[in-house]
Structure formats: C-alpha cells, structure tokens
Amino acid sequence: MTRADRADLHTLTGAYSVYALSGRELLAFERHLADCEACAQEVRELRATAAKLGMATSLTPSPVLKDDVMRRIATVRQDPPRVARSEPEFSGGGAPPRRASRGRWQNFALAACLAGAVALGGVAVWQNQQASDARDTARRSEQQVARVEAVTEVLAAPDAHSRNAKLTNGATGTVVVSHALDKAAFLASGLPKPPDGRVYQLWFSDRGTMRSAGLMDTADTGTGRGTAALLSGAVGKASGVGVTVEPAGGSKAPTTDPIGLMSFPAG
Amino acid sequence: MREPVFIGGPAPRGPNLEELLGLVARGDQNAFAALYDAVSGSVLGLTRSLLRDPAQAEEVTQEVLVEVWRTAARFEPARGSAMAWIMTLAHRRAVDRVRSAQSASDREERAALLNRTPAFDEVTEQVEARLEREQVRRCMQGLTELQRQSVTLAYYRGRTYREVAELLQLPLGTVKTRLRDGLIRLRDCMGVGA
C-alpha cells in the first residue's frame, strides 16, 4: 500500500464512524484500523460524537415496549466474551442479529451426524452429550454453550468440509470450514493444558502468512473432553489453519513452531 | 431517600452504564432493566428518526436492546463508552433496515431528503435529552452547509458516503473529507472524549 493510499484510508474514519462504508472499502478500512492506533482513537471519538447526535433524538418509549423486551431477554442466551480482540465489527457483524433460538439446538443432531460422517470420534460423542443436557448446561455455562452454538453453526453448514490431523502434542485436531459462512471451527480431543503462562492461539494461513484467529479457551483442556473454538475473523482466501503455543494474551505473529497445521480440504 | 445535592460540583448523571453493562453481562436482569431505562429513549429516538415508521422503529429498538443483553460480555470499555457502544449498535441495525428497504428512487427522494429538517428538530420530547438536543443544534450551526448535509444524510438518513456523494452531486473525495471534518468539528464543539 502506498503512502497516498494510507492517507486516503485515514480520511475514511468519519464515514466508518457513522456506518457509511460498505463492501470492499469497509473491509480495507477495518484492516487498516487494526494497525492504525491514531485511526482507532479517532473512530472512538467520532463514534462518541455520533452517539450524541443520536441521543438528541430521544423519545419516551411506551411501557409496553419495556415489558416486551424484558420478556424476550428472559429467554435469550447470552454470548461469551470476544476471544480475539482484533475482530472486525462491521464486516463480521453486518448480518441481522441472531434471534433467540431454542431451535438452534436442533442443529446439534445435524452437527453430530456430520461430525460422525467425518469421523470426529470423541468429539461427536461430546457434541451429543452437550445436546442431551443442553438445558442444564445452559444454566451452568452459558458462555461455553454459546461457543458450542457458534461452532455448531459451522459444523451444520451445508458446505462444511473437515480435515483431521495429529498434533505434535498427541492430540487430534479437526478443522471444519464453511466457505458459504466464511467461518471455520477448530475442534480438538485430548488437548493437554498449555504450559503455565501459555495459551493456544489459532491462525489462518494466508498463503503461508499467519493471521491471528483468536485464542482458545483452555478451560476444557487437560480434562480428556473435547475442545471447540470458532476461529475469529473471516476465512477469506485462507488456505488452512495453524495452532501454536504462545505467551498469555497471544502474539501478533506466531513465535513458536505450530503444533498443528491443517490445510482446508478443496471444495 | 433523597438524592444528595451537589453544590458547585457536577450533578450526578444517572447510573454508571459501564457498571450496569458489566452486571448485565453476568445475566443480571435487574441491571438490564435499569440499563433499559437509561438508554431506551435514545435508541427509540434514533431508530425512529432513521426509519420514520413508528412500528418498525419499535421493532428495531426491541432487537437492539435484546442484542445488548445477548452481547453485553463483548462490550470492550477500551473501545469507548457503553452509551457509544449501544448507540453505534442501534444506528447500525436501523441503517441495515433502511438499506434493505431502500428503493431505487433515490433521485426523486433527493429533494425531499434535503428539505427535511434534521431529525433532532422533529422528534425529541424527552426532558433528559434537552441538553443533548440543544448542544447538537448549536454545534450543527457551526458546520458548513456541505458538512451539515453530509453528516445529516449519513447519520440521520443512513446513507453511505457514496450515496451522499450521488445525492449531493459531489465528488467522493469531497464528501469523504466533509463528513470527517464535520464530525471532528462536532466533536470539538461538544467536547467529546472517547
């Protein structure tokens, strides 16, 4: 990218802050934003400014609206915190909000079928287990369930393809990709707990260049149970997925050799 | 119990939304009710000024607030205040709705759009919003005509900056910079920090 291009991108902070960018420009700007702290700061300020423009329009909602909202939230499961911090907001979140969905649990059956078909073995069993005591689990660990839900969405995608690999630490890793959803998931069984002060970090491989796809929640590691993670960010043109062990908090680029590298299956 | 009175200091301005959002993220429905009381008027006002249709505005307001509940754990204070986060979300959802419904009749709409007074003149009725409204009105007057039109069309009408350029028949680069300059001037006028 030339200097002029960068300057040009920088002037898009205004348009970005009021959601007036779309398509390729939005993607290009979000990529730029990830390495431009000055832009990020300006976006924060301009968004706060835009919020004031919004607040100037306030109305008094009818009490019925509050009743409706309170009734709805009582049935809506909450999402877990973001794992990767650099996840783009708009290009990734442009889809309409997902509705509260008891029905989504039905996907588990499909997901489990798919998982079985591609010989995920232990992971498939774990998925079924999750499904069978879904309600209980929901109460115990909403975050974990939401994560499983996100992974399930990928597993259940009609175009989902998967690939297994033995990781260097003895665990089995499986990567599942849906190009239609532009999402990928990583599942592992027998993943040991990472060494103290270390984490597992996932990466998309863009022709050999590693792009961070977030950290794995390691709560389930070392228990012999399955671990699943939705890779953060779009698959894009990535050709595969890598896993490395990184210092706590993750790294911008891999600092160790991967414990696993899986290329996406063709098609 | 009566509220303490602060003399000479800033009056307390409602609950701390960041704290409430933290509780909401842990599933606290009472905290959510308090958060709802603090933000729903602004969310409804914004969706209403973008969508015009009261029923659709209420629908999107509901969706936004349910999304706040669902994604509260994803709020990152480093990225800005809770209010900015919620209003960004509300703006995005309402604009998505506007765009999906948008017809190709932009040309005819152009005159109408430009002649409409900005939303903050029309719909505000909440007493609490008076300060914001007056501030916005005052600061909007400090913008050039092009800046004001660019900001209004993008923010209150949900147009992309490309559409704004087309509507105003201006080069893209001009709209891009006017939009940014206008927002920066508003930021400075309103004394907004991140």
Interface residues (C-beta under 8 A of the other chain):
Chain A: T11 L12 T13 G14 A15 S17 V18 Y19 A20 L21 S22 Q41 R44 E45 L46 R47 A48 T49 A50 A51 K52 L53 G54 M55 A56 T57 S58 L59 T60 P61 S62 L65 K66 D68 V69 M70 R72 I73 A74 V76 R77 Q78 D79 P80 P81 R82 R85 F90 G93 G94 P96 P97 R98 A100 E142 Q143
Chain B: A25 G27 Q29 F32 A33 Y36 D37 S40 G41 S42 L44 G45 L46 R48 S49 E58 T61 Q62 E63 L65 V66 E67 W69 R70 T71 A72 A73 R74 E76 R79 G80 S81 M83 A84 M87 T88 A90 H91 R92 R93 V95 D96 A119 F120 V123 T124 E125 Q126 E128 A129 E132 R133 Q135 V136 R137 V151 A154 Y155 Y156 G158 R159 T160 Y161 R162 V164 K176 T177 L179 R180 D181 G182 L183 I184 L186 R187 M190 V192 G193 A194
